[in-house]
């Protein structure tokens, strides 16, 4: 992985340096006007490979730190759900996206432009830099550690998704319902029995990640962020390599539409976290890395049992190694 990171860094640096040198003198069709805004965008294009390389290197360090004990574990009355690197990358990405959305709306004049145009672009580029670093940091950490918990691996997750959505609707009781809405038992209990019999779904028997996270959250986010990153990189790299204006116009349209979709996705992402009290500890874990032990045991028992089993395994190995050999009888052969 280190060799890959170094090779990517060197290759990207050479491409950017060669392109940047050309950009200072070229006057061919396809180059944008060389104004102060051009120079700002050119600077972002130049630092892009360094941001990518930095995200990769920091991701490797964080993955190794998590393997040494900063990862998920039972710690007293708390259970660590995320390592520190996950929290940092999550909020850098979130802040970068929000900054990009707000400044993008100003650039396109969807809202009133409260700042000078060049400053709006600079802030927009700053948000893009944060998101770019966070993306490659995230990919590297999970690539090194093999973390694939948010990727669906079985068809039964669809069954769990339907069950979770019905649980949010309150059909399994107010504990897991949005705003703890209390449906009358005469209405919800017959439906709940039918759903249990049909789907085999059992409320409050979740793994680490909910089915809604695995299907309705992570894949859409990965698609949208990947799309806006690729189109954003193309828009920036045009300041180093000349590209047809028609192509840039199409890329810009996709970039803008993706930004709108991200704004909608942000609302969808927050609704189950804010409206469902049973999910509030998950939201808080994105700030403090942990959830209460009782919560993990009652709401995510399958994940909690896995953690306990992984903690007891090394203890058993240590006990086996520390057991003294049984004393041999006095008349036993010494083996000499």
SULPERA-V346738 format. One record per run of one state. SS is the DSSP state (h for helix, s for strand, l for the rest). FROM is the first residue (numbers start at 1). LEN is the number of residues. Records with the same first field share a line. If there is no record, write none. Layout:
SS: FROM-LEN + FROM-LEN
//
This chain:
l: 1-1 + 24-12 + 71-2 + 76-2 + 81-3 + 108-9 + 146-10 + 169-5 + 177-1 + 179-6 + 200-11 + 238-7 + 289-1 + 300-1 + 323-14
h: 2-22 + 36-35 + 84-24 + 117-29 + 156-13 + 174-3 + 185-15 + 211-27 + 245-31 + 277-12 + 293-7 + 301-22
s: 73-3 + 78-3 + 178-1 + 276-1 + 290-3
//
